[in-house]
Amino acid sequence: MSEQINNREFRKKIIKEVISELHEGKSVEEVKQKFEEVFSGVSASEISEAEQALISEGLPVSEVQRLCDVHSAVFKGSIEEIHQQIDQTEIPGHPANVIILENRFIEKLIENEITPYLDKVSNKEGIESIQKGLDKLSLINIHYLKKENLLFPYMEKYGITAPPKVMWGVDDEIREQLKDVKIQPTKQKIESLINKITEMIFKEENIMLPMLLDSMTQDEWKQVYDDSDEIGNIIDNIQTWKPNLKDKEAVKEEITEPGVITLPSGIFNKEELIYMLDTLPIDITFVDKNDTVKYFSQSSERIFPRTKTIIGRKVSNCHPPASVHIVESIVEDLKSGKKDHEDFWIKLGNKYVYIRYFAVRDNNGKYLGVVEVSQNIKPIQDITGEKRLVEE
């Protein structure tokens, strides 16, 4: 046992050394041998455990993120968990199968609509073709949103906390690179983007999916399947997946069963309260005093994607690593009483989104949580004149 513990400590030490060398400017090829000597034959989950331990000890996620390229260089084609649960990934309509099909779609898109024009990027025809391919490649954001909002919560639930943080950080790097290359397409930038996307595909299929397939229950996969429509898919004609589950009718009846809810200023039955909140033209999300997501409304005018898998999730895990510190700062200011609310406004396509955070306190000032309210205020800004009567 002591030898095993020492091995773990030694592996953490090597990871730190490799990260430090990468930080100092060494290339992946230069550090690859040191990493491979220690981790060759070691499963992906063991590496993730070592990284997770380092993050728990205070090593920034952004530093661990530097190892992603090293992982791919060392383990491509040799990770022990590859194809461990291949049966589920081949079930039509199963979320794991959809992830793989979407990756094949992304690869084909790159192969057919971007790569052939790399050597023509300096002329008008080549740039136009590249731009069309990059515009289509923007669909990758939907793929990443599903991963981050539907699958990462289950990784966290089963104690796999480091990989989703690191992968989310790399997802954001890919998003930024894609934005940059669409503005200034050069062969070098495009090749770098393609390489990072290809490596992420490898990580999803050979690290993330084996971990999830080994941990998640059929009911949990069904929840992911049901929630996928909230975010969407990047491929068409996905087959219906109907796993053999216990009858859920009793649960549905319980949810819609009218029950009296008495509030200080009125009375609702459960159905009235649910649909009243969902009818409001705003997004509402409530995070309790322990920073755990407890509720979100399901308005038809949804601004940001929300899935039932976030219920019970820590609010810091619901945001990209790059913006977690902002969220934590807001919550801390509201919790401490330094502020009672915080407002932001951003342009999102043709929407102008107003995001407000309010501290929720009882009559004695005790902090109960924070409520986030988001609304597209563009239609409100466009209002002019007056309307005093109902128009025919």
Secondary structure as UniProt FT lines:
FT   HELIX           2..23
FT   TURN            24..25
FT   HELIX           28..39
FT   TURN            40..41
FT   HELIX           44..56
FT   TURN            57..58
FT   HELIX           61..64
FT   HELIX           65..67
FT   HELIX           68..75
FT   TURN            76..78
FT   TURN            80..85
FT   HELIX           86..89
FT   TURN            92..93
FT   HELIX           95..113
FT   HELIX           115..120
FT   TURN            121..122
FT   HELIX           124..137
FT   TURN            138..139
FT   HELIX           140..146
FT   HELIX           147..151
FT   HELIX           152..157
FT   TURN            158..159
FT   HELIX           162..183
FT   HELIX           187..203
FT   HELIX           204..208
FT   HELIX           209..215
FT   HELIX           218..231
FT   HELIX           249..256
FT   STRAND          260..263
FT   TURN            264..265
FT   STRAND          266..269
FT   HELIX           270..279
FT   STRAND          283..288
FT   TURN            289..290
FT   STRAND          292..296
FT   TURN            300..301
FT   HELIX           308..310
FT   TURN            311..312
FT   HELIX           315..318
FT   HELIX           321..336
FT   STRAND          341..348
FT   TURN            349..350
FT   STRAND          351..361
FT   TURN            363..364
FT   STRAND          367..376
FT   HELIX           378..381
//
